[in-house]
């Protein structure tokens, strides 16, 4: 995002009644690792970014617009590339004792964090850290068997991961100190991935043994299931899109990617075509989106009419207010451009208002796989 949480475009259009229209938009892209296909993919792109590499986990550097990927095969390694897969470079090569099991990035601090264990034996579990260029490799927490997943809360300076051997979520300071058991997941747990929502101070995880998507406050309170996960959906990845306030997770049994609100509301498939064992997920803001266009604008005694056009795969919300001191926005219309670009005429009754202000919000709808 180049240092910003969303890209906002402003456009002012003079209406015949003396008002204006504004719009804001953002473009989110979903990255995922397809282990069965040995590919790394991105939503909206037909070709895979990387091929012939069993990619496992993904992290996106929003400040530098770079992608980090772990590869889990007989020669585990950590790679870096551009968002389109170009300029691929090897940062670190590991042996079979240091299999990556999760990945997260601190773009401001310039660090990568990941969980690691032996690739074929129950041993050598640890939490590791390195600089973004792969230098300065450190072992922060050791003495574990099967640590999985990695998520950071930079505001509190904490990292979170799963210890499968004791069926708990653990946390520690970013330097590895004060490592402690944090959330007990139960005897049936078989959890794999964690994600943090910094805005809402929530932790999320995938637990195929308990067949659920879990959520808790970052202090460990209010532990609950918010959505279902297919039983034994092993290695299922999870991530949070802070812009749309959405949690996304992979289903490695049905080979789809789901999205839902942060309370688990309205879970639905967002990606299915070309998805095969989505173990690692990341969300990043993509290139600038063509803004919606409003006009021509017409007015008669009783109403205002204007045409709204814009690209497909976006939700459009039109709102209006009669004053900006302060504004009291009211919904006028909602549109989903799923199958093709939007091209509609919006009509609004003027009643006694002499001035009216309109705004249009354009947001990615995650509706390609519906």
C-alpha positions as CSV (number, residue, x, y, z in Angstrom):
1,X,0.0,0.0,0.0
2,X,3.1,2.2,0.0
3,X,2.5,3.3,3.5
4,X,-1.2,3.7,3.4
5,X,-4.0,1.4,4.3
6,X,-6.1,2.2,1.2
7,X,-5.8,4.1,-2.0
8,X,-8.4,6.9,-2.1
9,X,-9.2,8.9,-5.2
10,X,-11.2,12.1,-5.0
11,X,-13.2,13.5,-7.9
12,X,-15.4,16.7,-7.8
13,X,-18.1,17.0,-10.3
14,X,-20.3,20.1,-10.4
15,X,-24.0,19.2,-10.4
16,X,-26.7,21.5,-11.7
17,X,-28.0,22.0,-8.2
18,X,-24.7,23.3,-7.0
19,X,-23.5,20.2,-5.2
20,X,-20.7,17.8,-6.1
21,X,-20.0,14.1,-6.2
22,X,-17.1,12.3,-4.6
23,X,-15.8,8.7,-4.8
24,X,-13.2,6.5,-3.2
25,X,-11.9,3.2,-4.3
26,X,-9.4,0.5,-3.4
27,X,-8.1,-2.6,-5.2
28,X,-7.3,-5.7,-3.1
29,X,-5.4,-8.7,-4.5
30,X,-5.3,-12.1,-2.9
31,X,-2.2,-14.2,-3.1
32,X,-2.1,-17.9,-2.2
33,X,0.2,-20.9,-2.3
34,X,-1.1,-24.0,-4.1
35,X,1.0,-26.8,-2.7
36,X,-0.5,-29.6,-4.8
37,X,0.1,-27.6,-8.0
38,X,3.5,-26.3,-6.9
39,X,2.4,-22.8,-7.8
40,X,2.0,-19.3,-6.4
41,X,-1.1,-17.5,-7.6
42,X,-2.8,-14.1,-7.5
43,X,-6.5,-13.2,-7.9
44,X,-7.4,-11.6,-11.2
45,X,-4.3,-13.1,-13.0
46,X,-4.8,-16.2,-15.2
47,X,-1.2,-17.4,-15.1
48,X,0.6,-18.4,-11.9
49,X,3.3,-16.1,-10.5
50,X,5.6,-19.0,-9.7
51,X,5.6,-22.6,-11.0
52,X,7.5,-25.8,-10.3
53,X,8.0,-24.8,-6.6
54,X,5.8,-26.2,-3.8
55,X,5.1,-22.8,-2.3
56,X,3.7,-23.0,1.3
57,X,3.4,-19.6,2.9
58,X,3.2,-16.0,1.6
59,X,3.8,-12.5,3.1
60,X,3.4,-9.1,1.4
61,X,5.5,-6.1,2.2
62,X,3.0,-3.2,1.8
63,X,5.7,-0.5,2.1
64,X,8.1,-1.8,-0.5
65,X,5.5,-3.7,-2.6
66,X,7.4,-7.0,-2.5
67,X,6.3,-10.6,-2.0
68,X,8.0,-13.1,0.2
69,X,7.4,-16.9,-0.3
70,X,8.5,-20.1,1.4
71,X,9.1,-23.3,-0.5
72,X,8.6,-26.6,1.3
73,X,10.3,-29.5,-0.5
74,X,13.5,-31.5,0.0
75,X,15.4,-28.1,-0.2
76,X,13.4,-25.6,1.8
77,X,14.0,-22.0,1.0
78,X,12.8,-18.4,1.4
79,X,12.2,-16.3,-1.8
80,X,11.4,-12.7,-2.7
81,X,9.9,-11.3,-5.8
82,X,7.8,-8.5,-7.3
83,X,4.0,-8.6,-7.1
84,X,3.9,-10.0,-10.6
85,X,6.4,-12.8,-9.8
86,X,9.3,-11.1,-11.6
87,X,12.8,-10.4,-10.1
88,X,12.8,-13.7,-8.2
89,X,15.6,-14.0,-5.8
90,X,16.8,-16.6,-3.2
91,X,17.2,-15.1,0.3
92,X,17.8,-18.2,2.4
93,X,18.3,-21.9,1.8
94,X,17.6,-24.4,4.6
95,X,18.1,-28.1,5.3
96,X,15.4,-30.6,6.1
97,X,15.6,-29.7,9.8
98,X,14.4,-26.2,9.1
99,X,11.1,-26.6,7.3
100,X,9.1,-23.3,7.2
101,X,5.7,-23.7,8.9
102,X,4.4,-20.1,8.7
103,X,5.5,-16.6,7.6
104,X,4.8,-13.0,8.7
105,X,6.5,-9.6,8.0
106,X,7.2,-6.5,10.0
107,X,7.7,-4.0,7.1
108,X,8.6,-1.1,9.4
109,X,11.1,-3.0,11.5
110,X,12.5,-4.7,8.4
111,X,12.1,-8.2,9.7
112,X,10.6,-11.5,8.6
113,X,9.3,-14.0,11.2
114,X,8.5,-17.7,10.7
115,X,7.9,-21.0,12.5
116,X,10.1,-23.9,11.6
117,X,10.5,-27.6,12.4
118,X,12.0,-30.8,11.0
119,X,10.5,-31.8,7.6
120,X,10.1,-35.5,8.3
121,X,10.5,-35.9,12.1
122,X,8.9,-34.5,15.3
123,X,11.7,-32.3,16.3
124,X,13.7,-29.1,15.9
125,X,10.7,-26.8,16.4
126,X,11.6,-23.1,16.6
127,X,10.7,-19.5,15.8
128,X,13.1,-17.7,13.5
129,X,13.7,-14.2,12.3
130,X,15.8,-12.5,9.6
131,X,16.2,-9.2,7.9
132,X,14.3,-8.6,4.7
133,X,17.3,-9.4,2.6
134,X,17.8,-12.7,4.4
135,X,20.7,-11.5,6.6
136,X,20.9,-11.6,10.3
137,X,19.2,-15.0,10.8
138,X,18.2,-15.6,14.5
139,X,16.6,-18.4,16.4
140,X,14.2,-16.6,18.9
141,X,12.3,-19.5,20.5
142,X,13.5,-23.1,20.6
143,X,12.8,-26.4,22.3
144,X,9.5,-27.1,20.5
145,X,8.3,-30.0,18.3
146,X,5.6,-28.7,15.9
147,X,5.1,-24.9,15.8
148,X,2.8,-23.8,13.0
149,X,1.7,-20.4,11.7
150,X,3.0,-16.9,12.4
151,X,1.2,-13.6,13.0
152,X,2.4,-10.3,14.4
153,X,0.7,-7.5,16.4
154,X,3.2,-4.7,15.9
155,X,1.2,-2.3,18.2
156,X,1.8,-4.6,21.2
157,X,5.1,-6.0,20.0
158,X,3.8,-9.6,20.1
159,X,4.0,-12.6,17.8
160,X,1.6,-15.5,17.8
161,X,2.0,-19.1,16.6
162,X,0.4,-22.6,17.2
163,X,2.1,-25.4,19.0
164,X,0.5,-28.5,17.7
165,X,2.1,-30.8,20.3
166,X,0.3,-29.1,23.2
167,X,-2.7,-27.9,21.2
168,X,-2.3,-24.3,22.2
169,X,-1.6,-20.9,20.7
170,X,1.5,-19.3,22.1
171,X,2.8,-15.7,22.1
172,X,6.1,-13.9,22.8
173,X,7.7,-10.5,22.4
174,X,9.1,-9.9,19.0
175,X,12.6,-10.6,20.3
176,X,11.4,-14.1,21.5
177,X,11.4,-13.2,25.2
178,X,8.4,-14.0,27.5
179,X,7.2,-16.9,25.4
180,X,4.1,-18.3,27.0
181,X,1.1,-20.5,26.4
182,X,-1.8,-18.2,25.4
183,X,-5.0,-20.0,24.3
184,X,-5.9,-23.7,24.9
185,X,-7.5,-25.1,21.8
186,X,-8.8,-28.4,23.2
187,X,-8.0,-32.1,22.8
188,X,-9.4,-32.4,19.3
189,X,-7.5,-29.4,17.9
190,X,-5.4,-29.7,14.8
191,X,-4.6,-26.0,14.0
192,X,-2.3,-24.7,11.4
193,X,-2.4,-20.9,10.7
194,X,-3.0,-17.7,12.6
195,X,-3.7,-14.1,11.5
196,X,-4.1,-10.8,13.4
197,X,-6.6,-7.9,12.8
198,X,-4.8,-4.9,14.2
199,X,-7.7,-2.5,13.9
200,X,-10.1,-4.7,15.9
201,X,-7.5,-6.4,18.2
202,X,-8.5,-9.9,17.2
203,X,-6.6,-13.1,16.5
204,X,-7.9,-15.7,14.0
205,X,-6.9,-19.3,13.4
206,X,-7.8,-22.3,11.3
207,X,-8.4,-25.5,13.3
208,X,-9.3,-28.5,11.1
209,X,-9.5,-30.9,14.0
210,X,-12.3,-28.9,15.6
211,X,-13.7,-28.0,12.2
212,X,-13.7,-24.3,12.8
213,X,-12.3,-20.8,12.2
214,X,-11.5,-19.4,15.6
215,X,-11.3,-15.9,17.0
216,X,-10.2,-14.3,20.2
217,X,-9.3,-10.9,21.5
218,X,-5.5,-10.3,21.5
219,X,-5.5,-10.5,25.3
220,X,-6.8,-14.1,25.0
221,X,-10.4,-13.4,26.1
222,X,-13.6,-14.2,24.2
223,X,-12.4,-17.3,22.5
224,X,-15.1,-18.4,20.0
225,X,-15.8,-20.2,16.7
226,X,-17.0,-17.8,14.0
227,X,-17.2,-20.1,11.0
228,X,-17.0,-23.8,10.0
229,X,-14.0,-25.4,8.4
230,X,-14.1,-28.8,6.6
231,X,-12.8,-31.5,8.9
232,X,-9.1,-32.3,8.3
233,X,-8.6,-29.3,6.0
234,X,-4.9,-29.6,6.7
235,X,-2.5,-26.7,6.3
236,X,-5.4,-24.3,5.7
237,X,-4.1,-20.7,5.5
238,X,-5.8,-17.6,6.9
239,X,-5.3,-13.8,6.5
240,X,-7.1,-10.6,7.3
241,X,-8.0,-7.8,4.8
242,X,-8.1,-4.7,7.1
243,X,-9.5,-2.5,4.3
244,X,-12.7,-4.5,3.8
245,X,-12.7,-5.8,7.4
246,X,-12.8,-9.4,6.1
247,X,-11.1,-12.6,7.2
248,X,-10.1,-15.0,4.4
249,X,-9.2,-18.7,4.7
250,X,-8.4,-21.7,2.6
251,X,-10.2,-25.0,2.5
252,X,-7.7,-27.6,1.4
253,X,-10.4,-30.4,1.2
254,X,-12.7,-28.6,-1.2
255,X,-10.0,-26.5,-2.8
256,X,-11.6,-23.1,-2.3
257,X,-10.9,-19.8,-0.5
258,X,-13.6,-18.3,1.7
259,X,-14.2,-14.8,3.0
260,X,-16.4,-13.5,5.8
261,X,-16.9,-10.5,8.1
262,X,-14.7,-10.4,11.1
263,X,-17.6,-11.8,13.2
264,X,-17.9,-14.6,10.7
265,X,-21.0,-13.1,9.0
266,X,-21.8,-14.1,5.4
267,X,-19.1,-16.7,4.7
268,X,-18.9,-17.3,1.0
269,X,-16.5,-18.7,-1.6
270,X,-14.5,-16.0,-3.3
271,X,-12.0,-18.1,-5.3
272,X,-12.4,-21.6,-6.6
273,X,-11.2,-21.8,-10.2
274,X,-7.5,-22.9,-10.2
275,X,-7.3,-23.3,-6.4
276,X,-5.7,-26.5,-5.2
277,X,-4.7,-26.9,-1.6
278,X,-4.4,-23.2,-0.5
279,X,-2.0,-23.3,2.4
280,X,-0.7,-19.8,2.5
281,X,-2.7,-16.6,2.0
282,X,-1.9,-12.9,1.9
283,X,-3.9,-9.8,0.9
284,X,-2.3,-6.7,-0.7
285,X,-3.6,-3.5,-2.3
286,X,-3.1,-3.7,-6.0
287,X,-2.6,-1.1,-8.7
288,X,-4.8,1.9,-9.0
289,X,-8.3,1.1,-10.0
290,X,-10.0,3.1,-12.7
291,X,-12.4,5.3,-10.9
292,X,-16.2,5.3,-11.5
293,X,-17.4,8.0,-13.8
294,X,-20.5,10.1,-13.1
295,X,-22.3,11.9,-15.8
296,X,-23.9,13.3,-17.8
297,X,-26.0,15.0,-15.1
298,X,-29.6,16.1,-15.7
299,X,-32.0,17.9,-13.4
300,X,-35.7,18.7,-13.6
301,X,-38.1,20.2,-11.1
302,X,-38.4,17.0,-9.0
303,X,-35.2,15.0,-9.5
304,X,-31.6,14.6,-10.4
305,X,-30.3,11.9,-12.8
306,X,-26.8,10.9,-13.6
307,X,-25.1,7.9,-15.2
308,X,-22.7,5.8,-13.1
309,X,-20.1,3.6,-14.9
310,X,-17.2,1.7,-13.6
311,X,-15.1,-1.6,-13.9
312,X,-16.4,-5.0,-12.9
313,X,-15.8,-7.0,-9.7
314,X,-16.6,-4.0,-7.5
315,X,-19.4,-3.0,-5.2
316,X,-20.7,0.5,-5.7
317,X,-22.6,2.5,-3.0
318,X,-24.2,5.8,-3.8
319,X,-25.0,8.1,-0.9
320,X,-26.3,11.7,-0.6
321,X,-26.6,14.5,1.8
322,X,-28.1,18.0,1.7
323,X,-25.4,19.6,3.8
324,X,-21.7,19.3,4.5
325,X,-21.9,21.1,7.9
326,X,-21.9,18.4,9.1
327,X,-22.9,15.8,6.5
328,X,-25.5,13.2,7.2
329,X,-25.1,10.7,4.5
330,X,-28.0,8.5,3.4
331,X,-27.9,5.4,1.2
332,X,-29.4,5.9,-2.2
333,X,-28.4,2.8,-4.2
334,X,-26.2,-0.3,-4.1
335,X,-24.8,-2.0,-7.1
336,X,-22.6,-5.1,-7.7
337,X,-20.7,-5.3,-11.0
338,X,-20.0,-9.0,-11.0
339,X,-20.2,-10.2,-14.6
340,X,-19.4,-7.0,-16.4
341,X,-18.7,-3.2,-16.0
342,X,-21.4,-1.2,-14.3
343,X,-23.5,1.2,-16.4
344,X,-26.7,2.5,-14.7
345,X,-28.7,5.6,-14.3
346,X,-29.1,6.8,-10.8
347,X,-32.1,8.9,-9.9
348,X,-32.7,10.9,-6.8
349,X,-35.8,12.9,-5.8
350,X,-34.9,16.5,-4.9
351,X,-38.1,17.4,-2.9
352,X,-37.4,20.9,-1.5
353,X,-33.6,20.7,-1.4
354,X,-31.8,23.3,-3.4
355,X,-28.4,21.7,-3.0
356,X,-27.5,18.1,-2.8
357,X,-24.2,16.3,-2.5
358,X,-23.5,12.8,-3.7
359,X,-20.6,10.3,-3.1
360,X,-19.9,6.9,-4.6
361,X,-17.8,4.3,-2.8
362,X,-16.1,1.7,-5.0
363,X,-14.8,-1.5,-3.2
364,X,-13.6,-4.8,-4.4
365,X,-16.4,-7.3,-3.9
366,X,-14.5,-10.7,-3.8
367,X,-17.3,-12.0,-6.0
368,X,-15.4,-13.7,-8.8
369,X,-15.9,-17.2,-7.3
370,X,-19.6,-16.8,-6.2
